[in-house]
Amino acid sequence: MFAVYAARIDRDQPLAGLELGERPAPEARPGWSVVQVRAASLNHHDLWSLRGVGLPEDRLPMILGCDAAGVDEDGNEVVLHSVIGQSGHGVGPREPRSILTERYQGTFAEQVAVPTWNVLPKPKELSFEEAACLPTAWLTAYRMLFTNAGVRPGDSVLVQGAGGGVATAAIVLGKAAGLRVFATSRDEAKRKRAVELGAVEAVEPGARLPQRVDAVIETVGAATWSHSVKSLRPGGTLVISGATSGDRPSHAELTRIFFLELKVVGSTMGTKDELEDLLSFCAATGVRPVIDEVLPMERAREGFERMESGGQFGKIVLTAGS
């Protein structure tokens, strides 16, 4: 079957290890389902995999892709939960959790095999392309906002780095949930787009906000860390799920954190129950993922190049099958 995969690890030039071509189709096995992929979306996790983060060379070649929507063996339209091997489900209770492409072949292919437990019904209201955007970036944003930040309608939130998948999801979900959302971006066009999606104001990174916020959604890391901490009200919460600009800020702001009793919470992906809730939320409210570009899987390299350059706003989706 045709697939998009990591053939080599290159920490400095990750796309040098990206290959497109034929790979073995997954084989059926007890407790697993083979899904015909209709759409799959790119995540920065795919670039990190090409750099060897979470993917050692002895597991190559590895088909990339965490997210997908498609059709199962019984003809049902489905969405995949891409966290595999958590206690009590998936591959087994004693196996550490992982994400597709770390131990198991991913979704950038005509077919993918996952534990049957990880297969969820796709709401009829969502297209395959829309549903394929949800299991990583949008689920991450959902958990960051509503589980780990604990915000309620009327609260205020700063979203750093508008344009990225998680940040864009946080703006749209926050607006739909009645939050007062502020956003940052270095790019004027992305700031304008953030306001169009529901942010009350979008500013350059580091700019002073009109008010201190209840929570910060942080995926950028070192470049925005100090601004994130300084933007919080006393007792506020900073939720971090990524560090695309690096994980070693020049100023950790420890004094401000302890003096103002701020909370710093790490967040990774989300649970199957949270994904079910997110799917229902989108179906019921009309909220839809922001899609930057849809490409056939044969043009996956273009999508990777766009994501690596940071030029996208929202998700890049690859399509397969009919």
Solvent accessible surface area in square Angstrom, and as a share of the most:
residue,aa,sasa,rsa
1,M,39,0.17
2,F,38,0.16
3,A,0,0.00
4,V,0,0.00
5,Y,33,0.13
6,A,0,0.00
7,A,29,0.22
8,R,120,0.44
9,I,23,0.12
10,D,44,0.23
11,R,155,0.57
12,D,131,0.68
13,Q,127,0.56
14,P,1,0.00
15,L,22,0.11
16,A,53,0.41
17,G,0,0.00
18,L,1,0.01
19,E,56,0.25
20,L,56,0.28
21,G,18,0.18
22,E,125,0.56
23,R,63,0.23
24,P,98,0.61
25,A,51,0.39
26,P,36,0.23
27,E,143,0.64
28,A,85,0.66
29,R,120,0.44
30,P,130,0.82
31,G,58,0.56
32,W,35,0.12
33,S,10,0.07
34,V,20,0.12
35,V,0,0.00
36,Q,69,0.30
37,V,1,0.00
38,R,54,0.20
39,A,0,0.00
40,A,0,0.00
41,S,0,0.00
42,L,4,0.02
43,N,12,0.06
44,H,65,0.29
45,H,35,0.16
46,D,0,0.00
47,L,5,0.02
48,W,92,0.32
49,S,1,0.01
50,L,0,0.00
51,R,59,0.22
52,G,16,0.16
53,V,84,0.48
54,G,42,0.40
55,L,1,0.00
56,P,57,0.36
57,E,111,0.50
58,D,126,0.65
59,R,91,0.33
60,L,36,0.18
61,P,49,0.31
62,M,3,0.01
63,I,5,0.03
64,L,0,0.00
65,G,0,0.00
66,C,0,0.00
67,D,0,0.00
68,A,0,0.00
69,A,0,0.00
70,G,0,0.00
71,V,28,0.16
72,D,23,0.12
73,E,108,0.49
74,D,123,0.64
75,G,51,0.49
76,N,79,0.41
77,E,81,0.36
78,V,4,0.03
79,V,0,0.00
80,L,0,0.00
81,H,0,0.00
82,S,0,0.00
83,V,3,0.02
84,I,0,0.00
85,G,0,0.00
86,Q,38,0.17
87,S,93,0.60
88,G,64,0.61
89,H,31,0.14
90,G,23,0.22
91,V,56,0.32
92,G,17,0.17
93,P,86,0.54
94,R,224,0.82
95,E,43,0.19
96,P,89,0.56
97,R,122,0.44
98,S,3,0.02
99,I,25,0.13
100,L,0,0.00
101,T,0,0.00
102,E,36,0.16
103,R,88,0.32
104,Y,36,0.14
105,Q,76,0.34
106,G,1,0.01
107,T,0,0.00
108,F,0,0.00
109,A,0,0.00
110,E,76,0.34
111,Q,41,0.18
112,V,3,0.02
113,A,14,0.11
114,V,0,0.00
115,P,3,0.02
116,T,70,0.41
117,W,94,0.33
118,N,0,0.00
119,V,28,0.16
120,L,2,0.01
121,P,104,0.66
122,K,20,0.09
123,P,26,0.16
124,K,178,0.75
125,E,79,0.35
126,L,3,0.01
127,S,48,0.31
128,F,45,0.19
129,E,53,0.24
130,E,37,0.17
131,A,0,0.00
132,A,0,0.00
133,C,0,0.00
134,L,0,0.00
135,P,0,0.00
136,T,15,0.08
137,A,4,0.03
138,W,1,0.00
139,L,0,0.00
140,T,9,0.05
141,A,0,0.00
142,Y,32,0.12
143,R,59,0.21
144,M,0,0.00
145,L,0,0.00
146,F,61,0.25
147,T,68,0.39
148,N,33,0.17
149,A,16,0.12
150,G,47,0.45
151,V,16,0.09
152,R,175,0.64
153,P,108,0.68
154,G,63,0.61
155,D,34,0.18
156,S,5,0.03
157,V,1,0.00
158,L,0,0.00
159,V,0,0.00
160,Q,0,0.00
161,G,24,0.23
162,A,5,0.04
163,G,2,0.02
164,G,23,0.22
165,G,14,0.13
166,V,28,0.16
167,A,2,0.01
168,T,1,0.00
169,A,0,0.00
170,A,1,0.00
171,I,0,0.00
172,V,18,0.11
173,L,0,0.00
174,G,0,0.00
175,K,114,0.48
176,A,46,0.36
177,A,24,0.19
178,G,40,0.39
179,L,12,0.06
180,R,107,0.39
181,V,1,0.00
182,F,2,0.01
183,A,0,0.00
184,T,0,0.00
185,S,7,0.04
186,R,219,0.80
187,D,62,0.32
188,E,129,0.58
189,A,71,0.55
190,K,36,0.15
191,R,38,0.14
192,K,137,0.58
193,R,92,0.34
194,A,0,0.00
195,V,71,0.41
196,E,108,0.49
197,L,35,0.17
198,G,16,0.15
199,A,3,0.03
200,V,71,0.41
201,E,70,0.31
202,A,17,0.13
203,V,19,0.11
204,E,100,0.45
205,P,52,0.33
206,G,51,0.49
207,A,37,0.28
208,R,221,0.81
209,L,18,0.09
210,P,84,0.53
211,Q,70,0.31
212,R,116,0.42
213,V,0,0.00
214,D,29,0.15
215,A,0,0.00
216,V,0,0.00
217,I,1,0.00
218,E,0,0.00
219,T,20,0.12
220,V,25,0.14
221,G,2,0.02
222,A,28,0.22
223,A,79,0.62
224,T,7,0.04
225,W,29,0.10
226,S,31,0.20
227,H,23,0.10
228,S,0,0.00
229,V,1,0.01
230,K,95,0.40
231,S,9,0.06
232,L,2,0.01
233,R,96,0.35
234,P,78,0.49
235,G,22,0.21
236,G,1,0.01
237,T,9,0.05
238,L,0,0.00
239,V,0,0.00
240,I,42,0.22
241,S,38,0.25
242,G,26,0.25
243,A,28,0.21
244,T,74,0.43
245,S,54,0.35
246,G,32,0.31
247,D,108,0.56
248,R,210,0.77
249,P,42,0.27
250,S,107,0.69
251,H,121,0.54
252,A,45,0.35
253,E,33,0.15
254,L,122,0.60
255,T,92,0.53
256,R,72,0.26
257,I,29,0.15
258,F,142,0.59
259,F,156,0.65
260,L,33,0.16
261,E,136,0.61
262,L,15,0.08
263,K,106,0.45
264,V,68,0.39
265,V,42,0.24
266,G,59,0.56
267,S,8,0.05
268,T,72,0.42
269,M,11,0.05
270,G,5,0.05
271,T,51,0.29
272,K,35,0.15
273,D,97,0.50
274,E,20,0.09
275,L,0,0.00
276,E,71,0.32
277,D,74,0.38
278,L,0,0.00
279,L,6,0.03
280,S,67,0.43
281,F,50,0.21
282,C,0,0.00
283,A,26,0.20
284,A,90,0.70
285,T,74,0.43
286,G,46,0.45
287,V,17,0.10
288,R,72,0.26
289,P,9,0.06
290,V,16,0.09
291,I,54,0.27
292,D,41,0.21
293,E,56,0.25
294,V,70,0.40
295,L,4,0.02
296,P,54,0.34
297,M,3,0.01
298,E,109,0.49
299,R,109,0.40
300,A,0,0.00
301,R,90,0.33
302,E,78,0.35
303,G,0,0.00
304,F,0,0.00
305,E,85,0.38
306,R,92,0.33
307,M,6,0.03
308,E,75,0.34
309,S,89,0.57
310,G,35,0.34
311,G,37,0.35
312,Q,11,0.05
313,F,22,0.09
314,G,2,0.02
315,K,6,0.02
316,I,4,0.02
317,V,0,0.00
318,L,0,0.00
319,T,34,0.20
320,A,15,0.11
321,G,67,0.64
322,S,129,0.83
